Amino acid sequence: MPGRLEGKVAVITGGASGIGRETARRFAEEDASVCIADLADEPGNEVARELGGLYVHADVTEEGDVQRMYSETAERFGGIDVLFNNAGISPPDDDSILETGLEAWQRVQDVNLKSVFLCCKYGIPHLLERGGGSIINTASFVAVMGAATSQISYTASKGGVLALSRELGVEFARRGIRVNALCPGPVNTPLLQELFSKDPEKAQRRLVHLPMGRFAEATEIANAVLFLASDDASYVSASTFMVDGGLSGAYVTPE
């Protein structure tokens, strides 16, 4: 039986680890050709070799790198059908608005929001050449909720991703391109593990609000991305696609 992405070509930013890596694996299992874009060359090349895909060293905040990422992918595989704009950061110096400096604010905005703008700007023409495609932009549950344990620039950047995705989903709907904002809850990735190992109290404050009592696994988020990338989601666009274990719907969680 053919895979759900047979004949499709996907570009995954931040594909060397975490959600990006697991999504690359799921896409390959469903017969997609995959380009992994990242700054982490060793793990990125390792994943590409594992999947028979392409690794491109790319800083997705740089216009030229984004254009080259797509041109190398199209040259290798003949075109592009799926964009998973997943690269992002959550550094410790992004904190309360009272503590966060302008440099930290701008660095997070560049990596988390500017990169999505660039990846869509230069990726959409490739999708149009194929008659359409799917774009999945990684936002976050924080785009629709507030937190007293603030990461002010991260939260603002993900709200921007959500709004940008909605607008593109509407603009390009009749040209065959679906655009959705993926909003994961807290995910058990190296980024989250590092953040919470430094502050177990902060981790517990967040965990208590999850109805399922646990963080998501990266494979669970990858399965949601696969759905949005595939024709199974042919009537899903401009959506705020929550994959948060019920967090955004909770008021009081089970004991």
Secondary structure as GFF3:
##gff-version 3
##sequence-region A 1 255
A	DSSP	beta_strand	9	13	.	.	.	ID=ss1
A	DSSP	alpha_helix	18	29	.	.	.	ID=ss2
A	DSSP	beta_strand	33	38	.	.	.	ID=ss3
A	DSSP	alpha_helix	41	51	.	.	.	ID=ss4
A	DSSP	beta_strand	54	57	.	.	.	ID=ss5
A	DSSP	alpha_helix	63	77	.	.	.	ID=ss6
A	DSSP	beta_strand	82	85	.	.	.	ID=ss7
A	DSSP	alpha_helix	102	109	.	.	.	ID=ss8
A	DSSP	pi_helix	110	114	.	.	.	ID=ss9
A	DSSP	alpha_helix	115	129	.	.	.	ID=ss10
A	DSSP	beta_strand	133	138	.	.	.	ID=ss11
A	DSSP	three_ten_helix	141	143	.	.	.	ID=ss12
A	DSSP	alpha_helix	152	171	.	.	.	ID=ss13
A	DSSP	three_ten_helix	173	175	.	.	.	ID=ss14
A	DSSP	beta_strand	177	184	.	.	.	ID=ss15
A	DSSP	alpha_helix	190	197	.	.	.	ID=ss16
A	DSSP	alpha_helix	200	207	.	.	.	ID=ss17
A	DSSP	alpha_helix	218	229	.	.	.	ID=ss18
A	DSSP	three_ten_helix	231	233	.	.	.	ID=ss19
A	DSSP	beta_strand	240	243	.	.	.	ID=ss20
A	DSSP	three_ten_helix	247	249	.	.	.	ID=ss21
###
